[in-house]
Amino acid sequence: MSIKGKKVGDRPEREVRARINHEIDCKEVRLIDEEGQQVGVVPVREALAKAEAAGLDLVELSAAADPPVCRIMDFGKFRYEQSKKQQEAKKKQTVIEVKEIKLRPKTEKHDLEFKIKNIKKFLQQKNKVKMHGGLEQGG
């Protein structure tokens, strides 16, 4: 009996990357200060000056917005919190495995019953089952 397990949906982990400080290349940004209060639309230079005065970073949160939304915060702490959120999401996701079972034309009745029992067990565990029917060639 051949059973193989493959994980479906395994993707490489993406690193959290946002533009910070001098990487932000636009004229104006919608600024949120370190307390979470909206300051309004200000020039990037003024936003950078406020971030430096607070001893924090200017982080671009939404580049797609017009003007882009930036916040004054500690970027290291932000990145740490985002990675923790990703780890929590990864813990909560269910991993679906594809189990493969091979059936041959000369499979005995008992072996067939055993494989059917295994298929039921795999399906109860919310795994997918792929069955192969192979004809053996040769003489």
N, CA, C and O atoms as a GROMACS GRO file, in nm:
protein
  556
    1MET      N    1   0.086  -0.118   0.000
    1MET     CA    2   0.000   0.000   0.000
    1MET      C    3   0.090   0.123   0.000
    1MET      O    4   0.187   0.130   0.075
    2SER      N    5   0.057   0.219  -0.083
    2SER     CA    6   0.138   0.340  -0.095
    2SER      C    7   0.056   0.461  -0.055
    2SER      O    8  -0.047   0.489  -0.115
    3ILE      N    9   0.102   0.531   0.048
    3ILE     CA   10   0.034   0.653   0.093
    3ILE      C   11   0.139   0.763   0.102
    3ILE      O   12   0.240   0.749   0.171
    4LYS      N   13   0.113   0.871   0.030
    4LYS     CA   14   0.206   0.984   0.032
    4LYS      C   15   0.132   1.105   0.082
    4LYS      O   16   0.014   1.124   0.049
    5GLY      N   17   0.197   1.189   0.159
    5GLY     CA   18   0.134   1.312   0.208
    5GLY      C   19   0.200   1.434   0.147
    5GLY      O   20   0.322   1.449   0.155
    6LYS      N   21   0.119   1.521   0.087
    6LYS     CA   22   0.169   1.646   0.031
    6LYS      C   23   0.086   1.758   0.088
    6LYS      O   24  -0.036   1.747   0.098
    7LYS      N   25   0.150   1.865   0.124
    7LYS     CA   26   0.078   1.979   0.177
    7LYS      C   27   0.030   2.068   0.064
    7LYS      O   28   0.106   2.103  -0.026
    8VAL      N   29  -0.097   2.104   0.070
    8VAL     CA   30  -0.156   2.193  -0.029
    8VAL      C   31  -0.156   2.334   0.028
    8VAL      O   32  -0.191   2.353   0.144
    9GLY      N   33  -0.119   2.430  -0.052
    9GLY     CA   34  -0.124   2.570  -0.007
    9GLY      C   35   0.000   2.614   0.070
    9GLY      O   36  -0.002   2.720   0.132
   10ASP      N   37   0.106   2.536   0.066
   10ASP     CA   38   0.230   2.579   0.131
   10ASP      C   39   0.294   2.688   0.047
   10ASP      O   40   0.333   2.664  -0.067
   11ARG      N   41   0.304   2.805   0.102
   11ARG     CA   42   0.365   2.918   0.030
   11ARG      C   43   0.482   2.970   0.111
   11ARG      O   44   0.482   2.960   0.234
   12PRO      N   45   0.581   3.024   0.045
   12PRO     CA   46   0.691   3.083   0.121
   12PRO      C   47   0.642   3.204   0.198
   12PRO      O   48   0.556   3.279   0.151
   13GLU      N   49   0.697   3.222   0.317
   13GLU     CA   50   0.654   3.333   0.401
   13GLU      C   51   0.702   3.465   0.342
   13GLU      O   52   0.817   3.478   0.300
   14ARG      N   53   0.611   3.564   0.341
   14ARG     CA   54   0.647   3.695   0.288
   14ARG      C   55   0.692   3.783   0.404
   14ARG      O   56   0.631   3.784   0.510
   15GLU      N   57   0.799   3.855   0.381
   15GLU     CA   58   0.850   3.947   0.482
   15GLU      C   59   0.766   4.074   0.479
   15GLU      O   60   0.726   4.123   0.374
   16VAL      N   61   0.741   4.127   0.599
   16VAL     CA   62   0.666   4.252   0.609
   16VAL      C   63   0.758   4.364   0.564
   16VAL      O   64   0.864   4.385   0.623
   17ARG      N   65   0.720   4.436   0.459
   17ARG     CA   66   0.806   4.543   0.408
   17ARG      C   67   0.722   4.666   0.376
   17ARG      O   68   0.632   4.661   0.292
   18ALA      N   69   0.752   4.773   0.444
   18ALA     CA   70   0.687   4.901   0.418
   18ALA      C   71   0.798   5.003   0.396
   18ALA      O   72   0.909   4.987   0.447
   19ARG      N   73   0.767   5.106   0.321
   19ARG     CA   74   0.868   5.211   0.299
   19ARG      C   75   0.875   5.298   0.424
   19ARG      O   76   0.773   5.333   0.483
   20ILE      N   77   0.997   5.332   0.462
   20ILE     CA   78   1.014   5.413   0.582
   20ILE      C   79   1.105   5.532   0.552
   20ILE      O   80   1.187   5.529   0.460
   21ASN      N   81   1.088   5.636   0.632
   21ASN     CA   82   1.168   5.757   0.629
   21ASN      C   83   1.198   5.809   0.488
   21ASN      O   84   1.106   5.849   0.417
   22HIS      N   85   1.324   5.808   0.446
   22HIS     CA   86   1.363   5.868   0.318
   22HIS      C   87   1.329   5.781   0.197
   22HIS      O   88   1.352   5.823   0.083
   23GLU      N   89   1.275   5.660   0.219
   23GLU     CA   90   1.231   5.576   0.108
   23GLU      C   91   1.099   5.625   0.051
   23GLU      O   92   1.063   5.591  -0.062
   24ILE      N   93   1.027   5.705   0.128
   24ILE     CA   94   0.897   5.757   0.084
   24ILE      C   95   0.923   5.867  -0.018
   24ILE      O   96   0.984   5.969   0.014
   25ASP      N   97   0.876   5.846  -0.142
   25ASP     CA   98   0.910   5.938  -0.250
   25ASP      C   99   0.786   6.006  -0.310
   25ASP      O  100   0.755   5.990  -0.428
   26CYS      N  101   0.716   6.081  -0.227
   26CYS     CA  102   0.603   6.160  -0.277
   26CYS      C  103   0.611   6.298  -0.212
   26CYS      O  104   0.687   6.320  -0.118
   27LYS      N  105   0.533   6.390  -0.263
   27LYS     CA  106   0.542   6.528  -0.214
   27LYS      C  107   0.468   6.547  -0.082
   27LYS      O  108   0.519   6.610   0.010
   28GLU      N  109   0.345   6.491  -0.075
   28GLU     CA  110   0.264   6.508   0.046
   28GLU      C  111   0.214   6.373   0.096
   28GLU      O  112   0.197   6.278   0.019
   29VAL      N  113   0.191   6.368   0.226
   29VAL     CA  114   0.136   6.246   0.288
   29VAL      C  115   0.026   6.284   0.387
   29VAL      O  116   0.025   6.394   0.442
   30ARG      N  117  -0.065   6.191   0.409
   30ARG     CA  118  -0.164   6.208   0.516
   30ARG      C  119  -0.097   6.152   0.641
   30ARG      O  120  -0.068   6.033   0.648
   31LEU      N  121  -0.073   6.238   0.739
   31LEU     CA  122   0.008   6.201   0.855
   31LEU      C  123  -0.077   6.166   0.977
   31LEU      O  124  -0.174   6.234   1.009
   32ILE      N  125  -0.036   6.057   1.043
   32ILE     CA  126  -0.094   6.018   1.172
   32ILE      C  127   0.021   6.022   1.271
   32ILE      O  128   0.125   5.960   1.249
   33ASP      N  129   0.002   6.095   1.382
   33ASP     CA  130   0.113   6.109   1.479
   33ASP      C  131   0.126   5.985   1.567
   33ASP      O  132   0.051   5.888   1.552
   34GLU      N  133   0.223   5.990   1.660
   34GLU     CA  134   0.252   5.874   1.744
   34GLU      C  135   0.139   5.833   1.838
   34GLU      O  136   0.135   5.719   1.884
   35GLU      N  137   0.046   5.926   1.868
   35GLU     CA  138  -0.069   5.893   1.954
   35GLU      C  139  -0.187   5.839   1.873
   35GLU      O  140  -0.288   5.799   1.930
   36GLY      N  141  -0.175   5.838   1.740
   36GLY     CA  142  -0.283   5.789   1.655
   36GLY      C  143  -0.378   5.898   1.609
   36GLY      O  144  -0.482   5.869   1.550
   37GLN      N  145  -0.344   6.024   1.635
   37GLN     CA  146  -0.429   6.137   1.594
   37GLN      C  147  -0.392   6.179   1.452
   37GLN      O  148  -0.275   6.185   1.416
   38GLN      N  149  -0.495   6.208   1.371
   38GLN     CA  150  -0.468   6.254   1.234
   38GLN      C  151  -0.421   6.399   1.237
   38GLN      O  152  -0.487   6.486   1.294
   39VAL      N  153  -0.306   6.423   1.175
   39VAL     CA  154  -0.251   6.558   1.166
   39VAL      C  155  -0.306   6.626   1.041
   39VAL      O  156  -0.331   6.746   1.041
   40GLY      N  157  -0.324   6.547   0.935
   40GLY     CA  158  -0.374   6.600   0.808
   40GLY      C  159  -0.272   6.578   0.698
   40GLY      O  160  -0.177   6.501   0.713
   41VAL      N  161  -0.294   6.646   0.586
   41VAL     CA  162  -0.203   6.633   0.472
   41VAL      C  163  -0.089   6.734   0.489
   41VAL      O  164  -0.112   6.855   0.499
   42VAL      N  165   0.034   6.680   0.494
   42VAL     CA  166   0.152   6.766   0.514
   42VAL      C  167   0.260   6.725   0.414
   42VAL      O  168   0.258   6.613   0.363
   43PRO      N  169   0.356   6.814   0.387
   43PRO     CA  170   0.469   6.776   0.302
   43PRO      C  171   0.554   6.667   0.369
   43PRO      O  172   0.560   6.660   0.492
   44VAL      N  173   0.617   6.585   0.289
   44VAL     CA  174   0.697   6.475   0.342
   44VAL      C  175   0.809   6.527   0.431
   44VAL      O  176   0.839   6.467   0.535
   45ARG      N  177   0.872   6.636   0.392
   45ARG     CA  178   0.983   6.691   0.473
   45ARG      C  179   0.936   6.727   0.614
   45ARG      O  180   1.006   6.700   0.712
   46GLU      N  181   0.819   6.788   0.622
   46GLU     CA  182   0.764   6.825   0.754
   46GLU      C  183   0.733   6.698   0.835
   46GLU      O  184   0.759   6.694   0.956
   47ALA      N  185   0.678   6.597   0.771
   47ALA     CA  186   0.646   6.472   0.839
   47ALA      C  187   0.773   6.404   0.890
   47ALA      O  188   0.775   6.352   1.001
   48LEU      N  189   0.880   6.405   0.806
   48LEU     CA  190   1.007   6.347   0.848
   48LEU      C  191   1.067   6.425   0.966
   48LEU      O  192   1.124   6.365   1.058
   49ALA      N  193   1.054   6.556   0.963
   49ALA     CA  194   1.106   6.638   1.073
   49ALA      C  195   1.033   6.606   1.203
   49ALA      O  196   1.095   6.598   1.309
   50LYS      N  197   0.900   6.588   1.196
   50LYS     CA  198   0.823   6.554   1.316
   50LYS      C  199   0.863   6.417   1.369
   50LYS      O  200   0.872   6.397   1.490
   51ALA      N  201   0.886   6.322   1.278
   51ALA     CA  202   0.925   6.187   1.319
   51ALA      C  203   1.062   6.189   1.387
   51ALA      O  204   1.083   6.124   1.490
   52GLU      N  205   1.156   6.265   1.328
   52GLU     CA  206   1.290   6.275   1.387
   52GLU      C  207   1.285   6.343   1.523
   52GLU      O  208   1.356   6.304   1.615
   53ALA      N  209   1.202   6.446   1.536
   53ALA     CA  210   1.189   6.516   1.664
   53ALA      C  211   1.134   6.422   1.772
   53ALA      O  212   1.170   6.434   1.889
   54ALA      N  213   1.047   6.329   1.732
   54ALA     CA  214   0.990   6.234   1.829
   54ALA      C  215   1.083   6.114   1.852
   54ALA      O  216   1.058   6.032   1.940
   55GLY      N  217   1.191   6.105   1.771
   55GLY     CA  218   1.284   5.993   1.784
   55GLY      C  219   1.227   5.863   1.728
   55GLY      O  220   1.266   5.754   1.769
   56LEU      N  221   1.134   5.876   1.634
   56LEU     CA  222   1.069   5.758   1.574
   56LEU      C  223   1.085   5.760   1.423
   56LEU      O  224   1.153   5.846   1.368
   57ASP      N  225   1.022   5.665   1.356
   57ASP     CA  226   1.029   5.652   1.211
   57ASP      C  227   0.898   5.698   1.148
   57ASP      O  228   0.793   5.693   1.210
   58LEU      N  229   0.908   5.742   1.023
   58LEU     CA  230   0.790   5.771   0.942
   58LEU      C  231   0.766   5.649   0.854
   58LEU      O  232   0.849   5.615   0.770
   59VAL      N  233   0.652   5.581   0.875
   59VAL     CA  234   0.623   5.455   0.808
   59VAL      C  235   0.503   5.473   0.716
   59VAL      O  236   0.399   5.523   0.758
   60GLU      N  237   0.518   5.431   0.590
   60GLU     CA  238   0.409   5.439   0.494
   60GLU      C  239   0.318   5.317   0.513
   60GLU      O  240   0.360   5.203   0.491
   61LEU      N  241   0.194   5.341   0.555
   61LEU     CA  242   0.101   5.232   0.580
   61LEU      C  243   0.020   5.195   0.457
   61LEU      O  244  -0.003   5.077   0.431
   62SER      N  245  -0.022   5.296   0.381
   62SER     CA  246  -0.104   5.271   0.263
   62SER      C  247  -0.052   5.352   0.146
   62SER      O  248  -0.078   5.472   0.134
   63ALA      N  249   0.024   5.285   0.059
   63ALA     CA  250   0.083   5.354  -0.056
   63ALA      C  251  -0.021   5.377  -0.165
   63ALA      O  252  -0.004   5.466  -0.248
   64ALA      N  253  -0.129   5.299  -0.165
   64ALA     CA  254  -0.229   5.309  -0.272
   64ALA      C  255  -0.320   5.431  -0.253
   64ALA      O  256  -0.383   5.476  -0.349
   65ALA      N  257  -0.328   5.483  -0.131
   65ALA     CA  258  -0.415   5.598  -0.106
   65ALA      C  259  -0.359   5.724  -0.171
   65ALA      O  260  -0.240   5.730  -0.203
   66ASP      N  261  -0.444   5.822  -0.190
   66ASP     CA  262  -0.400   5.948  -0.249
   66ASP      C  263  -0.441   6.062  -0.157
   66ASP      O  264  -0.560   6.092  -0.152
   67PRO      N  265  -0.351   6.126  -0.086
   67PRO     CA  266  -0.207   6.100  -0.073
   67PRO      C  267  -0.182   5.977   0.016
   67PRO      O  268  -0.271   5.937   0.091
   68PRO      N  269  -0.062   5.917   0.008
   68PRO     CA  270  -0.030   5.800   0.088
   68PRO      C  271  -0.043   5.828   0.238
   68PRO      O  272  -0.016   5.939   0.284
   69VAL      N  273  -0.086   5.727   0.312
   69VAL     CA  274  -0.103   5.741   0.457
   69VAL      C  275   0.026   5.698   0.525
   69VAL      O  276   0.077   5.588   0.502
   70CYS      N  277   0.079   5.787   0.611
   70CYS     CA  278   0.201   5.758   0.685
   70CYS      C  279   0.176   5.780   0.833
   70CYS      O  280   0.093   5.862   0.872
   71ARG      N  281   0.250   5.705   0.914
   71ARG     CA  282   0.234   5.716   1.058
   71ARG      C  283   0.371   5.728   1.124
   71ARG      O  284   0.467   5.666   1.080
   72ILE      N  285   0.378   5.806   1.229
   72ILE     CA  286   0.500   5.818   1.307
   72ILE      C  287   0.497   5.708   1.411
   72ILE      O  288   0.410   5.706   1.498
   73MET      N  289   0.594   5.615   1.402
   73MET     CA  290   0.598   5.502   1.496
   73MET      C  291   0.736   5.440   1.499
   73MET      O  292   0.823   5.476   1.419
   74ASP      N  293   0.757   5.347   1.592
   74ASP     CA  294   0.881   5.271   1.598
   74ASP      C  295   0.868   5.156   1.498
   74ASP      O  296   0.789   5.064   1.520
   75PHE      N  297   0.945   5.161   1.389
   75PHE     CA  298   0.931   5.063   1.282
   75PHE      C  299   0.969   4.922   1.328
   75PHE      O  300   0.906   4.825   1.287
   76GLY      N  301   1.071   4.911   1.412
   76GLY     CA  302   1.112   4.779   1.462
   76GLY      C  303   0.999   4.712   1.539
   76GLY      O  304   0.973   4.593   1.522
   77LYS      N  305   0.931   4.788   1.622
   77LYS     CA  306   0.818   4.736   1.699
   77LYS      C  307   0.703   4.698   1.606
   77LYS      O  308   0.637   4.595   1.625
   78PHE      N  309   0.678   4.781   1.504
   78PHE     CA  310   0.573   4.756   1.406
   78PHE      C  311   0.598   4.625   1.332
   78PHE      O  312   0.508   4.543   1.316
   79ARG      N  313   0.723   4.606   1.288
   79ARG     CA  314   0.759   4.484   1.215
   79ARG      C  315   0.746   4.361   1.304
   79ARG      O  316   0.702   4.256   1.258
   80TYR      N  317   0.784   4.374   1.430
   80TYR     CA  318   0.773   4.263   1.526
   80TYR      C  319   0.626   4.224   1.545
   80TYR      O  320   0.592   4.106   1.544
   81GLU      N  321   0.540   4.324   1.563
   81GLU     CA  322   0.397   4.297   1.582
   81GLU      C  323   0.335   4.233   1.459
   81GLU      O  324   0.251   4.144   1.471
   82GLN      N  325   0.376   4.277   1.339
   82GLN     CA  326   0.324   4.219   1.216
   82GLN      C  327   0.368   4.072   1.202
   82GLN      O  328   0.289   3.988   1.158
   83SER      N  329   0.492   4.041   1.238
   83SER     CA  330   0.538   3.902   1.228
   83SER      C  331   0.464   3.815   1.328
   83SER      O  332   0.435   3.699   1.299
   84LYS      N  333   0.433   3.869   1.446
   84LYS     CA  334   0.356   3.794   1.545
   84LYS      C  335   0.215   3.765   1.492
   84LYS      O  336   0.163   3.656   1.512
   85LYS      N  337   0.154   3.863   1.425
   85LYS     CA  338   0.021   3.843   1.367
   85LYS      C  339   0.025   3.733   1.261
   85LYS      O  340  -0.066   3.650   1.254
   86GLN      N  341   0.131   3.733   1.179
   86GLN     CA  342   0.146   3.630   1.076
   86GLN      C  343   0.161   3.492   1.138
   86GLN      O  344   0.105   3.394   1.088
   87GLN      N  345   0.237   3.483   1.249
   87GLN     CA  346   0.256   3.356   1.316
   87GLN      C  347   0.125   3.304   1.373
   87GLN      O  348   0.095   3.185   1.365
   88GLU      N  349   0.044   3.395   1.432
   88GLU     CA  350  -0.087   3.357   1.485
   88GLU      C  351  -0.178   3.306   1.375
   88GLU      O  352  -0.247   3.206   1.392
   89ALA      N  353  -0.178   3.376   1.261
   89ALA     CA  354  -0.261   3.335   1.148
   89ALA      C  355  -0.217   3.198   1.097
   89ALA      O  356  -0.300   3.116   1.058
   90LYS      N  357  -0.086   3.175   1.096
   90LYS     CA  358  -0.034   3.047   1.049
   90LYS      C  359  -0.074   2.934   1.143
   90LYS      O  360  -0.102   2.823   1.097
   91LYS      N  361  -0.079   2.960   1.274
   91LYS     CA  362  -0.121   2.859   1.371
   91LYS      C  363  -0.266   2.822   1.350
   91LYS      O  364  -0.304   2.705   1.365
   92LYS      N  365  -0.349   2.920   1.316
   92LYS     CA  366  -0.492   2.898   1.305
   92LYS      C  367  -0.535   2.834   1.174
   92LYS      O  368  -0.644   2.779   1.165
   93GLN      N  369  -0.449   2.841   1.071
   93GLN     CA  370  -0.489   2.787   0.942
   93GLN      C  371  -0.480   2.634   0.945
   93GLN      O  372  -0.395   2.577   1.013
   94THR      N  373  -0.568   2.571   0.871
   94THR     CA  374  -0.567   2.426   0.865
   94THR      C  375  -0.484   2.383   0.744
   94THR      O  376  -0.496   2.440   0.635
   95VAL      N  377  -0.402   2.282   0.764
   95VAL     CA  378  -0.317   2.232   0.657
   95VAL      C  379  -0.388   2.112   0.595
   95VAL      O  380  -0.416   2.013   0.662
   96ILE      N  381  -0.416   2.122   0.466
   96ILE     CA  382  -0.482   2.014   0.395
   96ILE      C  383  -0.376   1.932   0.325
   96ILE      O  384  -0.294   1.984   0.249
   97GLU      N  385  -0.378   1.802   0.350
   97GLU     CA  386  -0.282   1.714   0.286
   97GLU      C  387  -0.354   1.630   0.181
   97GLU      O  388  -0.471   1.595   0.197
   98VAL      N  389  -0.283   1.599   0.074
   98VAL     CA  390  -0.336   1.511  -0.029
   98VAL      C  391  -0.274   1.373  -0.007
   98VAL      O  392  -0.153   1.356  -0.018
   99LYS      N  393  -0.358   1.276   0.025
   99LYS     CA  394  -0.312   1.139   0.046
   99LYS      C  395  -0.335   1.061  -0.083
   99LYS      O  396  -0.442   1.069  -0.143
  100GLU      N  397  -0.235   0.988  -0.126
  100GLU     CA  398  -0.245   0.912  -0.250
  100GLU      C  399  -0.252   0.763  -0.218
  100GLU      O  400  -0.175   0.711  -0.138
  101ILE      N  401  -0.347   0.696  -0.282
  101ILE     CA  402  -0.363   0.552  -0.263
  101ILE      C  403  -0.364   0.486  -0.400
  101ILE      O  404  -0.433   0.530  -0.491
  102LYS      N  405  -0.286   0.378  -0.412
  102LYS     CA  406  -0.279   0.306  -0.540
  102LYS      C  407  -0.364   0.179  -0.533
  102LYS      O  408  -0.356   0.102  -0.437
  103LEU      N  409  -0.443   0.160  -0.635
  103LEU     CA  410  -0.524   0.039  -0.648
  103LEU      C  411  -0.479  -0.035  -0.774
  103LEU      O  412  -0.460   0.026  -0.879
  104ARG      N  413  -0.463  -0.164  -0.762
  104ARG     CA  414  -0.422  -0.248  -0.875
  104ARG      C  415  -0.538  -0.342  -0.911
  104ARG      O  416  -0.623  -0.370  -0.828
  105PRO      N  417  -0.540  -0.389  -1.034
  105PRO     CA  418  -0.647  -0.482  -1.074
  105PRO      C  419  -0.647  -0.612  -0.992
  105PRO      O  420  -0.752  -0.674  -0.974
  106LYS      N  421  -0.532  -0.653  -0.944
  106LYS     CA  422  -0.523  -0.780  -0.870
  106LYS      C  423  -0.525  -0.760  -0.718
  106LYS      O  424  -0.482  -0.848  -0.644
  107THR      N  425  -0.574  -0.644  -0.672
  107THR     CA  426  -0.581  -0.617  -0.528
  107THR      C  427  -0.684  -0.711  -0.465
  107THR      O  428  -0.798  -0.719  -0.510
  108GLU      N  429  -0.642  -0.780  -0.361
  108GLU     CA  430  -0.730  -0.874  -0.292
  108GLU      C  431  -0.840  -0.799  -0.217
  108GLU      O  432  -0.828  -0.680  -0.188
  109LYS      N  433  -0.949  -0.871  -0.187
  109LYS     CA  434  -1.067  -0.812  -0.123
  109LYS      C  435  -1.030  -0.751   0.013
  109LYS      O  436  -1.070  -0.639   0.044
  110HIS      N  437  -0.954  -0.826   0.093
  110HIS     CA  438  -0.916  -0.776   0.226
  110HIS      C  439  -0.833  -0.648   0.215
  110HIS      O  440  -0.854  -0.553   0.290
  111ASP      N  441  -0.738  -0.646   0.121
  111ASP     CA  442  -0.654  -0.527   0.102
  111ASP      C  443  -0.739  -0.408   0.056
  111ASP      O  444  -0.716  -0.294   0.098
  112LEU      N  445  -0.837  -0.436  -0.030
  112LEU     CA  446  -0.926  -0.332  -0.078
  112LEU      C  447  -1.007  -0.273   0.037
  112LEU      O  448  -1.023  -0.151   0.046
  113GLU      N  449  -1.058  -0.358   0.126
  113GLU     CA  450  -1.134  -0.312   0.243
  113GLU      C  451  -1.046  -0.227   0.334
  113GLU      O  452  -1.090  -0.126   0.390
  114PHE      N  453  -0.920  -0.269   0.349
  114PHE     CA  454  -0.826  -0.195   0.432
  114PHE      C  455  -0.800  -0.056   0.375
  114PHE      O  456  -0.794   0.043   0.448
  115LYS      N  457  -0.784  -0.050   0.242
  115LYS     CA  458  -0.761   0.080   0.178
  115LYS      C  459  -0.884   0.169   0.188
  115LYS      O  460  -0.871   0.290   0.208
  116ILE      N  461  -1.002   0.112   0.175
  116ILE     CA  462  -1.126   0.190   0.189
  116ILE      C  463  -1.136   0.246   0.331
  116ILE      O  464  -1.177   0.360   0.350
  117LYS      N  465  -1.100   0.165   0.430
  117LYS     CA  466  -1.101   0.211   0.569
  117LYS      C  467  -1.005   0.330   0.587
  117LYS      O  468  -1.038   0.428   0.655
  118ASN      N  469  -0.888   0.320   0.524
  118ASN     CA  470  -0.792   0.431   0.532
  118ASN      C  471  -0.845   0.555   0.462
  118ASN      O  472  -0.827   0.666   0.512
  119ILE      N  473  -0.910   0.539   0.348
  119ILE     CA  474  -0.966   0.653   0.275
  119ILE      C  475  -1.069   0.725   0.363
  119ILE      O  476  -1.068   0.848   0.370
  120LYS      N  477  -1.156   0.649   0.428
  120LYS     CA  478  -1.256   0.709   0.518
  120LYS      C  479  -1.189   0.785   0.631
  120LYS      O  480  -1.232   0.895   0.668
  121LYS      N  481  -1.083   0.727   0.686
  121LYS     CA  482  -1.010   0.793   0.795
  121LYS      C  483  -0.948   0.925   0.747
  121LYS      O  484  -0.954   1.026   0.818
  122PHE      N  485  -0.889   0.925   0.628
  122PHE     CA  486  -0.827   1.046   0.574
  122PHE      C  487  -0.932   1.154   0.550
  122PHE      O  488  -0.908   1.271   0.579
  123LEU      N  489  -1.047   1.115   0.497
  123LEU     CA  490  -1.153   1.213   0.470
  123LEU      C  491  -1.210   1.270   0.599
  123LEU      O  492  -1.246   1.388   0.604
  124GLN      N  493  -1.218   1.189   0.704
  124GLN     CA  494  -1.264   1.240   0.834
  124GLN      C  495  -1.165   1.340   0.893
  124GLN      O  496  -1.204   1.431   0.967
  125GLN      N  497  -1.038   1.323   0.860
  125GLN     CA  498  -0.935   1.416   0.907
  125GLN      C  499  -0.926   1.540   0.818
  125GLN      O  500  -0.834   1.620   0.832
  126LYS      N  501  -1.022   1.556   0.725
  126LYS     CA  502  -1.032   1.671   0.635
  126LYS      C  503  -0.916   1.678   0.537
  126LYS      O  504  -0.879   1.787   0.492
  127ASN      N  505  -0.858   1.562   0.504
  127ASN     CA  506  -0.756   1.556   0.401
  127ASN      C  507  -0.820   1.520   0.268
  127ASN      O  508  -0.932   1.470   0.263
  128LYS      N  509  -0.749   1.547   0.161
  128LYS     CA  510  -0.796   1.508   0.028
  128LYS      C  511  -0.733   1.374  -0.007
  128LYS      O  512  -0.622   1.343   0.036
  129VAL      N  513  -0.805   1.294  -0.085
  129VAL     CA  514  -0.755   1.162  -0.124
  129VAL      C  515  -0.747   1.155  -0.275
  129VAL      O  516  -0.843   1.188  -0.345
  130LYS      N  517  -0.633   1.111  -0.324
  130LYS     CA  518  -0.612   1.093  -0.468
  130LYS      C  519  -0.588   0.944  -0.490
  130LYS      O  520  -0.498   0.885  -0.430
  131MET      N  521  -0.668   0.885  -0.577
  131MET     CA  522  -0.656   0.741  -0.601
  131MET      C  523  -0.596   0.717  -0.738
  131MET      O  524  -0.633   0.781  -0.836
  132HIS      N  525  -0.502   0.622  -0.743
  132HIS     CA  526  -0.439   0.583  -0.869
  132HIS      C  527  -0.482   0.440  -0.900
  132HIS      O  528  -0.478   0.353  -0.814
  133GLY      N  529  -0.523   0.418  -1.021
  133GLY     CA  530  -0.551   0.283  -1.066
  133GLY      C  531  -0.446   0.245  -1.167
  133GLY      O  532  -0.442   0.302  -1.276
  134GLY      N  533  -0.361   0.153  -1.134
  134GLY     CA  534  -0.251   0.121  -1.224
  134GLY      C  535  -0.265  -0.016  -1.285
  134GLY      O  536  -0.294  -0.114  -1.216
  135LEU      N  537  -0.244  -0.024  -1.414
  135LEU     CA  538  -0.238  -0.152  -1.483
  135LEU      C  539  -0.093  -0.188  -1.498
  135LEU      O  540  -0.015  -0.114  -1.556
  136GLU      N  541  -0.059  -0.304  -1.446
  136GLU     CA  542   0.081  -0.344  -1.456
  136GLU      C  543   0.106  -0.404  -1.593
  136GLU      O  544   0.029  -0.485  -1.643
  137GLN      N  545   0.217  -0.362  -1.651
  137GLN     CA  546   0.251  -0.410  -1.784
  137GLN      C  547   0.360  -0.516  -1.772
  137GLN      O  548   0.436  -0.519  -1.675
  138GLY      N  549   0.367  -0.596  -1.867
  138GLY     CA  550   0.473  -0.697  -1.867
  138GLY      C  551   0.412  -0.836  -1.875
  138GLY      O  552   0.290  -0.849  -1.878
  139GLY      N  553   0.495  -0.938  -1.878
  139GLY     CA  554   0.443  -1.070  -1.899
  139GLY      C  555   0.474  -1.158  -1.791
  139GLY      O  556   0.437  -1.275  -1.794
   0.00000   0.00000   0.00000
